[in-house]
Amino acid sequence: MIFSRLVRVAATSLSSTVAPSVYSPRNVSFSSAAARNRNFNSPTNRSGNELYRRISPVGDPRVSIVPILDSWIEEGRSVAKHQLVSYIKELRYYGRHYHALEISKWMTDKRHLDLTSRDAAMRLDLIARVNGIKQAEQYFDGLSGQLKGINTYGALVNCYCRAQSVEKAEEIMQKMRDLGIANSILTYNTMLGLYHRVENKEKFDALVKEIDDSGISFDAMTYNILISSYGAVLDVNGMEKILIRMKSNPDVNPDWAVYNNAATIYRKSGMKKKAIEMLEKAEGLITKKKDIQAYYYLITNYAAMGEKSRFLGVWELFKKNGKVLNKGYMDVISSLLKLEDFETAEKIFDEWESQNLSYDVRIPNVLIGAYSRSALMEKAETMVERVIKKAGEPHANSWLNLAIGYLKLGQTEKAMETMKRAVNGSKSGWRPDPRALEDFLEQLKETGVCLEEVKELIQLLTDTNVVPVTVGDRFLMNLPLNGVNA
């Protein structure tokens, strides 16, 4: 049987396991090929891009890029400050904060280039992300008076908001008011976002009034935050008033995110037609390759409404306009499986494998889970076998999904064996999908499995810290003893 073959193949594949990348796809997605297509606005563009092509492949934040920069200078080459700043911005965008900070420090420590207040603000933000808010505060305190202005104060407010440190964010915001530099909508947007996240409507509304009273114009982000605030309580009327106000503002060019946000609110309010209208507007505003996030959101929103043809249309547009990474394949396959379109999901999975991206076992595991929930165990087992051949031992969640499928078919012994394999083969700190584990345990109650076997499994789950002891004890207490063989 396939199941027994899986066990044999897995056992012999561990020595050649190809572990999936431990780094976020976004961190390494800006390949050298993509770098060639970027314009760093430099008169020596070719030289600048060549240096970036050396930096770009170093996706591991534990590997310093300073030797690459030093080597470039030792070769007698030069690099302009504006090129270095563009590298910092690019690396920040792709989440490579450690490397961006290295370039920022190299600019001053090795090249002795002067920092502007914008440069200092970027460095402050990077220090907070890499080394924590305390070091960011120390950096800010050590800045000269010339560099302490709207940019660096605003960056510090942003750091506190990101950490949801309300009192400190408010303290710096008040300092900006006292200095007469609280005149940027960017900083107000940051504070609005903070109040929205901590659900402080009173302060949120008061700050909106302050912006209006001060004569500072809203931008697209302001409108997006306001729309989100109404969306949190599904206040469609309030949201629509904001949309009307936005359209009447000639200085604002809303981006795709505003309309996608509105679409989500309409969808959750059961207003499908209006949701689709908003998504169509959002789709028409995807203009830059950096808008890759837009495709993810549009696919998810269309799929949630069962609009398969529409999200597949977005998928084709996605593939045409940019490089699709693992997350894109994960989203579209998951969306298709929610609509029980196994055939199309399988075709896109085959396409993903053919792209030779880093092998993210979560993608085949989505299929394994869907097959198992539908009791398509031969397909589930075949998929696990493919994972073993490609990446060695599957993720513990793959075995958990198989175990659920076996229970559905009444194959209790096989289910127990597979569940034990999931636990024994899991990495330290494995936390299974709570719903999947609950599904397995609930189904287990309905079987005639020996009580001692159940106790043995629960003991294994608690001993390996997969579930807390209290959860295991509670499960055993709630077992229907009349339905389980003692």
C-alpha positions as CSV (number, residue, x, y, z in Angstrom):
1,M,0.0,0.0,0.0
2,I,1.0,3.6,-0.5
3,F,0.9,4.3,3.2
4,S,3.6,1.7,4.0
5,R,5.7,2.9,1.1
6,L,5.5,6.4,2.5
7,V,7.0,5.2,5.8
8,R,9.8,3.4,4.0
9,V,10.6,6.3,1.7
10,A,10.6,8.9,4.5
11,A,12.9,6.8,6.6
12,T,15.5,6.6,3.8
13,S,15.2,10.2,2.7
14,L,16.2,12.0,5.9
15,S,19.9,12.0,5.1
16,S,19.2,13.9,1.8
17,T,16.5,16.3,3.2
18,V,16.4,19.6,1.4
19,A,15.1,22.0,4.1
20,P,12.9,24.8,2.9
21,S,14.4,28.3,3.2
22,V,14.2,29.7,6.7
23,Y,14.0,33.2,5.4
24,S,10.8,35.0,4.3
25,P,10.3,34.9,0.5
26,R,9.9,38.6,0.6
27,N,13.4,39.0,2.1
28,V,15.1,37.3,-0.9
29,S,12.6,38.0,-3.6
30,F,14.5,40.9,-5.1
31,S,16.8,38.8,-7.3
32,S,19.7,40.0,-9.4
33,A,17.4,39.7,-12.4
34,A,15.0,42.1,-10.9
35,A,17.8,44.4,-9.9
36,R,18.7,44.8,-13.6
37,N,15.2,46.2,-14.2
38,R,15.4,48.8,-11.5
39,N,16.5,52.4,-12.2
40,F,18.5,53.9,-9.4
41,N,18.4,57.3,-11.0
42,S,22.1,57.4,-11.3
43,P,24.4,58.8,-14.1
44,T,26.5,55.7,-13.5
45,N,23.5,53.5,-13.5
46,R,25.2,50.4,-14.9
47,S,28.0,50.5,-12.3
48,G,25.4,51.1,-9.5
49,N,23.3,48.2,-10.6
50,E,26.4,46.0,-10.7
51,L,27.1,46.7,-7.0
52,Y,23.5,46.0,-6.1
53,R,23.6,42.7,-8.0
54,R,26.4,41.7,-5.7
55,I,24.4,42.7,-2.6
56,S,21.0,41.4,-3.6
57,P,21.6,37.6,-3.5
58,V,22.8,37.7,0.2
59,G,19.4,36.9,1.7
60,D,20.7,35.6,5.0
61,P,20.6,38.5,7.5
62,R,23.4,36.7,9.5
63,V,25.8,37.3,6.6
64,S,27.3,40.8,6.5
65,I,27.4,42.7,3.2
66,V,30.1,45.0,4.4
67,P,32.9,42.9,2.8
68,I,31.1,43.3,-0.5
69,L,31.0,47.1,-0.1
70,D,34.6,47.2,1.0
71,S,35.7,45.0,-1.9
72,W,34.0,47.3,-4.3
73,I,36.0,50.3,-3.2
74,E,39.2,48.2,-3.1
75,E,38.7,47.5,-6.8
76,G,39.0,51.2,-7.4
77,R,35.3,51.7,-8.0
78,S,33.1,54.4,-6.7
79,V,29.5,54.6,-5.5
80,A,27.5,57.8,-5.2
81,K,25.6,58.6,-2.0
82,H,22.2,58.7,-3.8
83,Q,22.9,55.2,-5.1
84,L,23.6,53.9,-1.5
85,V,20.4,55.6,-0.3
86,S,18.4,53.9,-3.1
87,Y,19.9,50.6,-2.0
88,I,18.8,51.3,1.6
89,K,15.2,52.1,0.5
90,E,15.1,49.0,-1.7
91,L,16.3,46.7,1.0
92,R,13.9,48.2,3.5
93,Y,11.0,47.6,1.2
94,Y,12.0,43.9,0.9
95,G,12.3,43.5,4.7
96,R,16.1,43.3,4.7
97,H,16.5,45.7,7.5
98,Y,19.9,44.4,8.8
99,H,21.6,44.8,5.4
100,A,20.0,48.3,4.9
101,L,21.3,49.3,8.3
102,E,24.8,48.1,7.4
103,I,24.8,50.3,4.3
104,S,23.6,53.3,6.3
105,K,26.4,52.9,8.8
106,W,29.0,52.1,6.1
107,M,28.1,55.4,4.4
108,T,29.3,57.4,7.4
109,D,31.8,55.1,9.0
110,K,33.7,54.1,5.9
111,R,32.8,56.7,3.3
112,H,32.4,59.6,5.7
113,L,29.4,60.9,3.9
114,D,27.2,63.5,5.7
115,L,23.7,62.5,6.7
116,T,20.6,64.5,6.0
117,S,17.7,64.5,8.4
118,R,15.9,62.0,6.0
119,D,19.0,59.7,6.1
120,A,19.0,59.9,9.9
121,A,15.3,59.2,10.1
122,M,15.8,56.1,7.9
123,R,18.6,54.9,10.1
124,L,16.6,55.5,13.3
125,D,13.8,53.3,11.9
126,L,16.3,50.6,10.9
127,I,17.9,50.6,14.3
128,A,14.5,50.1,16.0
129,R,13.7,47.2,13.7
130,V,17.1,45.5,14.1
131,N,18.3,46.4,17.6
132,G,15.1,47.5,19.4
133,I,13.5,50.7,20.5
134,K,15.9,51.4,23.3
135,Q,18.9,51.7,20.9
136,A,16.7,53.8,18.6
137,E,16.1,56.2,21.5
138,Q,19.8,56.4,22.2
139,Y,20.5,57.1,18.6
140,F,17.9,59.9,18.5
141,D,19.2,61.4,21.8
142,G,22.7,61.6,20.3
143,L,21.7,63.4,17.1
144,S,22.8,67.0,16.6
145,G,20.2,69.7,16.7
146,Q,20.4,70.1,13.0
147,L,19.3,66.5,12.4
148,K,16.5,66.7,15.0
149,G,13.5,67.8,12.9
150,I,10.3,66.7,11.5
151,N,11.8,63.7,9.8
152,T,13.6,62.2,12.8
153,Y,10.8,63.1,15.3
154,G,8.3,61.6,12.9
155,A,10.4,58.4,12.6
156,L,10.6,58.1,16.4
157,V,6.8,58.5,16.6
158,N,6.5,55.7,14.0
159,C,8.7,53.4,16.0
160,Y,6.6,53.9,19.1
161,C,3.4,53.4,17.2
162,R,4.8,50.2,15.7
163,A,5.5,49.0,19.2
164,Q,2.0,50.2,20.3
165,S,3.7,52.3,23.0
166,V,0.8,54.8,23.2
167,E,2.1,57.1,25.9
168,K,5.6,57.5,24.4
169,A,4.1,58.1,20.9
170,E,1.8,60.8,22.4
171,E,4.7,62.4,24.3
172,I,6.8,62.8,21.1
173,M,3.8,63.9,19.1
174,Q,3.1,66.7,21.7
175,K,6.8,67.7,21.5
176,M,6.4,68.1,17.8
177,R,3.3,70.3,18.4
178,D,5.3,72.4,20.9
179,L,8.1,72.8,18.3
180,G,5.7,73.8,15.6
181,I,6.6,70.8,13.4
182,A,3.4,68.7,13.7
183,N,2.4,69.7,10.2
184,S,2.9,66.4,8.3
185,I,0.0,64.2,7.5
186,L,2.4,61.2,7.6
187,T,2.9,61.6,11.4
188,Y,-0.9,62.1,11.9
189,N,-1.5,59.0,9.9
190,T,0.8,57.0,12.1
191,M,-1.0,58.1,15.2
192,L,-4.4,57.5,13.6
193,G,-3.2,53.9,12.8
194,L,-2.1,53.4,16.4
195,Y,-5.4,54.6,17.9
196,H,-7.3,52.4,15.4
197,R,-5.2,49.3,16.4
198,V,-5.7,49.8,20.1
199,E,-9.4,50.6,19.5
200,N,-9.4,54.0,21.1
201,K,-12.2,55.6,19.2
202,E,-12.3,58.7,21.4
203,K,-8.7,59.7,20.7
204,F,-9.1,58.6,17.0
205,D,-12.0,61.0,16.5
206,A,-10.3,63.8,18.4
207,L,-7.2,63.5,16.2
208,V,-9.3,63.5,13.0
209,K,-10.8,66.7,14.2
210,E,-7.4,68.2,15.0
211,I,-6.2,67.4,11.4
212,D,-9.3,69.1,10.0
213,D,-9.0,72.1,12.3
214,S,-5.3,72.6,11.4
215,G,-6.0,72.7,7.7
216,I,-3.7,69.7,6.9
217,S,-5.0,67.9,3.9
218,F,-5.9,64.2,4.0
219,D,-3.9,61.9,1.7
220,A,-4.8,58.4,0.4
221,M,-3.5,56.8,3.5
222,T,-5.6,58.9,5.8
223,Y,-8.7,57.9,3.9
224,N,-7.7,54.3,4.0
225,I,-7.3,54.4,7.8
226,L,-10.7,56.1,8.1
227,I,-12.3,53.5,5.9
228,S,-10.7,50.8,8.1
229,S,-12.1,52.4,11.2
230,Y,-15.6,52.3,9.9
231,G,-15.0,48.8,8.6
232,A,-14.1,47.5,12.0
233,V,-17.7,48.1,13.0
234,L,-19.1,47.4,9.5
235,D,-20.5,51.0,9.3
236,V,-21.1,51.1,5.6
237,N,-22.8,54.5,5.7
238,G,-19.8,56.1,7.5
239,M,-17.4,54.4,5.0
240,E,-19.4,55.7,2.0
241,K,-19.3,59.3,3.4
242,I,-15.5,59.0,3.5
243,L,-15.4,57.7,-0.1
244,I,-17.5,60.6,-1.2
245,R,-15.2,63.0,0.6
246,M,-12.1,61.4,-0.9
247,K,-13.5,61.6,-4.5
248,S,-14.2,65.4,-3.9
249,N,-10.6,66.0,-3.0
250,P,-8.7,66.8,-6.3
251,D,-5.3,66.5,-4.6
252,V,-5.8,62.8,-3.6
253,N,-5.1,60.0,-6.0
254,P,-6.3,56.9,-4.1
255,D,-4.4,53.7,-4.7
256,W,-5.6,50.1,-5.0
257,A,-5.5,49.5,-1.3
258,V,-8.2,52.1,-0.5
259,Y,-10.7,50.4,-2.9
260,N,-9.7,46.9,-1.8
261,N,-10.3,47.9,1.8
262,A,-13.8,49.2,0.9
263,A,-14.5,46.0,-1.0
264,T,-13.7,44.0,2.1
265,I,-16.2,46.0,4.1
266,Y,-18.9,45.6,1.5
267,R,-18.2,41.9,1.2
268,K,-18.4,41.4,5.0
269,S,-21.7,43.4,5.0
270,G,-23.2,41.1,2.4
271,M,-23.1,43.7,-0.4
272,K,-21.4,41.6,-3.1
273,K,-22.2,43.8,-6.1
274,K,-20.6,46.8,-4.5
275,A,-17.7,44.8,-3.3
276,I,-17.0,43.6,-6.9
277,E,-17.2,47.2,-8.2
278,M,-14.6,48.3,-5.6
279,L,-12.3,45.4,-6.6
280,E,-12.6,46.3,-10.2
281,K,-11.5,49.8,-9.4
282,A,-8.6,48.4,-7.3
283,E,-7.5,46.2,-10.2
284,G,-7.4,49.2,-12.5
285,L,-5.0,51.0,-10.2
286,I,-2.3,48.3,-10.0
287,T,0.4,50.0,-12.0
288,K,3.7,49.2,-10.4
289,K,5.6,46.0,-10.0
290,K,5.9,46.9,-6.3
291,D,2.1,46.5,-6.1
292,I,2.6,42.7,-5.8
293,Q,0.6,42.8,-2.5
294,A,-2.4,43.9,-4.4
295,Y,-2.7,40.6,-6.3
296,Y,-2.8,38.7,-3.0
297,Y,-5.6,40.8,-1.6
298,L,-7.7,40.8,-4.8
299,I,-7.4,37.0,-5.1
300,T,-8.4,36.5,-1.5
301,N,-11.3,38.9,-1.7
302,Y,-12.7,37.5,-5.0
303,A,-12.3,33.9,-3.7
304,A,-14.2,34.7,-0.5
305,M,-17.2,35.7,-2.7
306,G,-16.9,32.5,-4.8
307,E,-15.8,34.5,-7.8
308,K,-13.5,31.9,-9.3
309,S,-13.3,33.3,-12.8
310,R,-12.5,36.8,-11.5
311,F,-9.7,35.7,-9.2
312,L,-8.2,33.4,-11.8
313,G,-8.2,36.5,-14.1
314,V,-6.2,38.4,-11.5
315,W,-3.9,35.4,-11.2
316,E,-3.1,35.5,-14.9
317,L,-2.5,39.2,-14.6
318,F,-0.2,38.6,-11.6
319,K,1.9,36.1,-13.6
320,K,2.0,38.5,-16.6
321,N,3.1,41.5,-14.6
322,G,5.6,40.2,-12.1
323,K,7.4,37.2,-10.7
324,V,5.1,35.1,-8.6
325,L,6.6,33.7,-5.4
326,N,5.5,31.0,-3.0
327,K,2.9,33.2,-1.3
328,G,1.1,33.8,-4.6
329,Y,0.9,30.1,-5.3
330,M,-0.2,29.4,-1.7
331,D,-3.0,32.0,-1.9
332,V,-4.4,30.9,-5.3
333,I,-4.3,27.1,-4.5
334,S,-5.9,27.7,-1.1
335,S,-8.6,29.8,-2.7
336,L,-9.4,27.1,-5.3
337,L,-9.5,24.3,-2.7
338,K,-12.0,26.4,-0.6
339,L,-14.2,26.2,-3.7
340,E,-13.4,22.5,-4.0
341,D,-11.8,22.9,-7.4
342,F,-9.2,20.2,-7.0
343,E,-8.4,19.9,-10.7
344,T,-7.4,23.6,-11.2
345,A,-5.5,23.6,-7.9
346,E,-3.5,20.5,-9.0
347,K,-2.6,22.2,-12.3
348,I,-1.3,25.3,-10.5
349,F,0.6,23.1,-8.0
350,D,2.3,21.4,-10.9
351,E,3.1,24.8,-12.3
352,W,4.6,25.8,-9.0
353,E,6.8,22.8,-8.9
354,S,8.0,23.5,-12.4
355,Q,9.1,27.0,-11.3
356,N,11.8,25.6,-9.1
357,L,11.2,28.1,-6.3
358,S,12.4,27.3,-2.8
359,Y,10.4,24.2,-1.7
360,D,7.9,25.5,0.8
361,V,6.2,22.4,2.2
362,R,3.2,24.5,3.3
363,I,2.0,24.6,-0.3
364,P,1.7,20.8,-0.8
365,N,0.4,20.6,2.7
366,V,-2.6,22.7,1.7
367,L,-3.5,20.0,-0.8
368,I,-2.8,17.2,1.6
369,G,-5.2,18.8,4.1
370,A,-7.9,19.3,1.5
371,Y,-7.6,15.7,0.2
372,S,-7.7,14.3,3.8
373,R,-10.8,16.4,4.8
374,S,-12.5,15.0,1.7
375,A,-11.3,11.4,2.5
376,L,-9.3,11.3,-0.8
377,M,-6.6,9.4,0.9
378,E,-4.9,7.9,-2.2
379,K,-4.3,11.4,-3.5
380,A,-3.2,12.6,0.0
381,E,-0.7,9.8,0.3
382,T,0.6,10.4,-3.2
383,M,1.2,14.1,-2.4
384,V,3.0,13.2,0.8
385,E,5.2,10.8,-1.3
386,R,6.0,13.7,-3.7
387,V,7.0,15.9,-0.7
388,I,9.3,13.2,0.6
389,K,11.0,12.9,-2.8
390,K,11.4,16.7,-3.1
391,A,12.2,17.7,0.5
392,G,12.7,14.7,2.7
393,E,10.6,14.3,5.8
394,P,7.2,16.1,5.5
395,H,6.1,18.7,8.0
396,A,4.3,17.3,11.0
397,N,1.1,19.0,9.8
398,S,1.2,16.8,6.7
399,W,1.1,13.7,8.9
400,L,-1.6,15.2,11.1
401,N,-3.8,15.9,8.0
402,L,-3.3,12.3,6.9
403,A,-4.3,11.1,10.4
404,I,-7.6,13.0,10.2
405,G,-8.3,11.5,6.8
406,Y,-7.7,8.0,8.1
407,L,-10.1,8.6,11.0
408,K,-12.8,9.7,8.6
409,L,-12.5,6.4,6.8
410,G,-12.6,4.5,10.1
411,Q,-8.9,3.4,9.8
412,T,-8.2,4.1,13.5
413,E,-5.0,2.1,13.8
414,K,-3.5,3.8,10.8
415,A,-4.6,7.2,12.1
416,M,-3.0,6.6,15.5
417,E,0.2,5.4,13.9
418,T,0.3,8.5,11.7
419,M,-0.4,10.9,14.5
420,K,2.4,9.4,16.5
421,R,4.7,9.9,13.5
422,A,3.6,13.5,13.3
423,V,4.6,14.1,17.0
424,N,7.8,12.1,16.9
425,G,9.0,13.6,13.7
426,S,8.1,17.2,14.6
427,K,10.6,19.8,15.3
428,S,10.9,21.3,18.8
429,G,8.2,23.9,19.3
430,W,5.7,22.4,16.8
431,R,2.3,23.8,17.3
432,P,-0.3,22.1,15.1
433,D,-3.2,23.9,13.6
434,P,-5.6,24.1,16.6
435,R,-8.6,23.3,14.4
436,A,-6.9,20.3,12.8
437,L,-5.8,18.9,16.1
438,E,-9.3,19.5,17.6
439,D,-10.8,17.8,14.6
440,F,-8.6,14.8,15.1
441,L,-9.3,14.5,18.8
442,E,-13.0,15.0,18.4
443,Q,-13.2,12.3,15.8
444,L,-11.1,10.0,18.0
445,K,-13.8,10.2,20.7
446,E,-16.2,8.6,18.3
447,T,-14.0,5.6,17.5
448,G,-13.7,2.3,19.3
449,V,-10.0,2.7,20.0
450,C,-8.5,1.3,23.2
451,L,-8.6,3.8,26.1
452,E,-5.0,2.9,26.9
453,E,-3.9,3.9,23.4
454,V,-5.7,7.2,23.7
455,K,-3.9,7.9,27.0
456,E,-0.6,6.9,25.4
457,L,-1.2,9.4,22.6
458,I,-2.2,12.2,24.9
459,Q,0.8,11.5,27.1
460,L,3.0,11.8,24.0
461,L,1.4,15.1,23.0
462,T,1.9,16.6,26.5
463,D,5.4,15.2,27.0
464,T,6.6,16.8,23.8
465,N,4.8,20.1,24.7
466,V,2.6,19.9,21.6
467,V,-0.4,20.5,23.9
468,P,-0.4,21.8,27.5
469,V,-0.9,19.2,30.2
470,T,-4.1,20.9,31.2
471,V,-5.5,20.4,27.7
472,G,-4.6,16.8,27.7
473,D,-6.1,16.2,31.1
474,R,-9.3,17.9,30.0
475,F,-9.6,15.8,26.9
476,L,-9.2,12.6,28.9
477,M,-11.8,13.7,31.4
478,N,-14.3,14.3,28.6
479,L,-13.8,11.0,26.9
480,P,-17.1,9.1,26.5
481,L,-15.9,5.9,28.2
482,N,-18.9,3.9,27.0
483,G,-17.7,4.6,23.4
484,V,-14.0,3.7,23.9
485,N,-12.8,0.2,24.7
486,A,-11.2,0.1,28.1
